[in-house]
Amino acid sequence: MRILALSDTHFGHMYGNTAQARKESIHNMFEAFENALEIAKEKEVDVVLHGGDMFNRSKPPKPIISKAYSIIEDFSRSGIKFVGIPGNHDKSVLPETLMSHFNEDVYFQNKLARVDFGAISVISFPYEFRNPLGTFLKLRREIEKDSRQSFIILNHQLFNGATFGPHRFEFKNRIDALITDSFPRNAQLFLSGHIHRAQRIQNNRVYYTGSTERTSFMESIEPKGCLLIDIEPNSVHVKFIELNSKPMEIIELNIEQTKMISKKLDTLVIEKDKKVLIRLTGRILEYNEIKLLWSYFPAKEYPLLTFTPRKPAMKLRSLFTISKLPLNL
């Protein structure tokens, strides 16, 4: 069985200082998803699994829902099955209008559910924030009932050992961080959304697909893509396929010894069609210095530029120690 796994498409996500820039950012999220679906067709997969946060918020605008509906409906005509679940941004429930017109090859699971694909079954459940461990134990009991079947678990949860951010913060020993040690061997693979960095953890049993496009500068040094998975009852092979995501750049300026930040700003060359974040570190800014930033880089001329801090009460530390994050896959 061949699978394409992806997650965190965040349809409706907007970024930019102008209406046109925000419109293009919405388009970029759909474009990344469509590119992944084209890969699914090229690789002749049997099923596409979407691990949650399909939308950027729980009540997306109707045009966003309609666009997502159209893409998935067109894709379903290829004969490739599609399984999707809601994440935390979806508030654990996908919009009904998205689910009511699909054929039998499309499954949207708003509750713990199982889909059988021959010798391999996919058990999926939506994001659980009240009692993730309780849902996890219920899932384990369902798997233990059918010891001869092989299972893939599709979810949108936090797992122990997951990392994110430029400093590689690790979720460890948290009460809501799940651990798969007690699951039987026929639970071959846990595919999860929620953490936007593609990675494998817990003895290669848990895989995060990562997001298909960048939604935060915290992700600027991470590759974005999807997972191509070949799975049999006794073997699993996972390959990361990178998508052509939109680049982000972070420019850090240490102004600790600088009395006039204009001298620093005079040296900057900013690409107007690229998402850029200016971070001023080393000391607290004054109000007039914050105003000066926008005078140098007017929002209409630099629709994809932002900066931090925006208030003078914050002192920032340096964010990055590396320029590109290696994949843990």
HELIX and SHEET records of a PDB file:
HELIX    1   1 ALA A   19  GLU A   42  1                                  24    
HELIX    2   2 LYS A   62  SER A   76  1                                  15    
HELIX    3   3 GLU A   96  MET A   99  1                                   4    
HELIX    4   4 PRO A  132  GLU A  144  1                                  13    
HELIX    5   5 PHE A  217  GLU A  219  5                                   3    
HELIX    6   6 SER A  262  LEU A  265  1                                   4    
HELIX    7   7 TYR A  287  TYR A  296  1                                  10    
SHEET    1   A 6 VAL A 106  PHE A 108  0                                        
SHEET    2   A 6 LYS A  81  GLY A  84  1                                        
SHEET    3   A 6 VAL A  47  HIS A  50  1                                        
SHEET    4   A 6 ARG A   2  LEU A   6  1                                        
SHEET    5   A 6 GLY A 225  GLU A 232 -1                                        
SHEET    6   A 6 SER A 235  GLU A 242 -1                                        
SHEET    1   B 6 ALA A 113  PHE A 117  0                                        
SHEET    2   B 6 ILE A 120  SER A 124 -1                                        
SHEET    3   B 6 SER A 150  ASN A 155  1                                        
SHEET    4   B 6 ALA A 187  SER A 192  1                                        
SHEET    5   B 6 VAL A 206  TYR A 208  1                                        
SHEET    6   B 6 GLN A 199  ILE A 201 -1                                        
SHEET    1   C 2 THR A 163  PHE A 164  0                                        
SHEET    2   C 2 PHE A 169  GLU A 170 -1                                        
SHEET    1   D 3 MET A 248  ASN A 254  0                                        
SHEET    2   D 3 LYS A 275  THR A 281  1                                        
SHEET    3   D 3 LEU A 305  THR A 308  1                                        
END                                                                             
